[in-house]
Amino acid sequence: MRVAVVAGPDPGHAFPAIALCTRLLAAGDEPVLFTSPRWFDAARDAGIGVRRLKGLAPRAEDDDNDAGARIHQRAAHISTEILPDLSAMLPELVVSDVLTAGGGMAAERLGLPWVELSPHPLYLQSKGLPPIGSGLAVGEGLRGRARDSVLRGLSSRAVRRGELQREQARESIGLPTQDPGPTARLVATLPALEVPRPDWPDNAHLVGPLLWEPTDHILDLPPGDEPLVMVAPSTAQTGQVGLAEAALEAFQGAGVRVAISTLDTPPAELPSWATAGLGRQDELLRHASVVIGGGGHGLLAKTLLAGVPIVTVPGGGDQWELANRAARQGSSIFVRPLTPEALRDAVKRVLDDPAYTAAAAAAAAGASVTVDPVAICHAAVG
């Protein structure tokens, strides 16, 4: 089966798309990844065909301060830009990242089935949950349910505005105003990070995290046998800045070793008890006692899947929501605002209390209650 997989360049979205491509390839399918040239070499090395995802560059008329406009108007533009390449490869299915909605629009214009890939929990608003992004647990009792109802009402205007923006974007490229949605949704998270809801869509399937390592390099560990703290600064534009520097200050003389995993240039000067650079995170997690990260879904899911507790330092976007979900699950403490003292105290609490590691192990064990994303893709075509 020929499958076009469409995802933007952000690692939190490109990496799960590449992971899905490797699964499809192993099943005998022919995936072609539409993304930024930044990931072409790595994808080709994995045997995946690549095409440039055109239309990513900001235009003069784009309003990047309006998230709805950014997603929907640019999606319509991207769908037009990739339509010739998509049509030429004759795909039988399109998989489109949830933030790169242009892939789904292009599939619809070509009359092709398409699947939405959510590389995180399902973020559709629900009649049974507080607004997604608030970080709040489901309200209990009469007062709690009333609180959630009021909050949903307050957010409904923004939701409707986004729906109108999507309708206008669809009309601009000749699609019907009413969006039929994808044939199926791949929700690529751990069950431990998902929240039960009374209106779970029939076409949404929990497939577990889709993880991919952008390197084969193994980062050398600092010498010694003290607990290893793995630090992974956020790759998102909205992530907390200065996390690596705060960690180095926090753990001076704290009796731990530190390994900083980063896609960017590591700190220039490091103490003997720290190391930094690009290395396989799955290998680091085999040695880590605790992780510090920004709360992005990729690192959070990878960490819990390894049965390791995590201290989250959330930035913007969905990181606040995820940090709160992990804390309620029991495998995490979140730090906000970031200070070296707060970071050191949080890590000490996690290392001193085995309940955090036990909760992370429980989250990992729950990963077995998922379905195969490749099977869902095949069913979407059949």
Secondary structure, DSSP 8 states (H G I E B T S, - for coil): -EEEEE--SSHHHHHHHHHHHHHHHHTT-EEEEEE-GGGHHHHHHTT-EEEE-TT-S--TT--TT-HHHHHHHHHHHHHHHHHHHHHHT--SEEEEETT-THHHHHHHHTT--EEEEESSS--S--TTSS-TTS------HHHHHHHHHHHHHHHHHHHHHHHHHHHHHHHHTT--SS----SEEEE-S-GGG----TT--TTEEE-------S--------SSSS-EEEEE---STTS-SSHHHHHHHHTTTSS-EEEEE-SS---S---TTEEEE---HHHHHTT-SEEEE---HHHHHHHHHTT--EEE---STTHHHHHHHHHHHTSEEE-SS--HHHHHHHHHHHHH-HHHHHHHHHHHHGGGS---HHHHHHHHH-
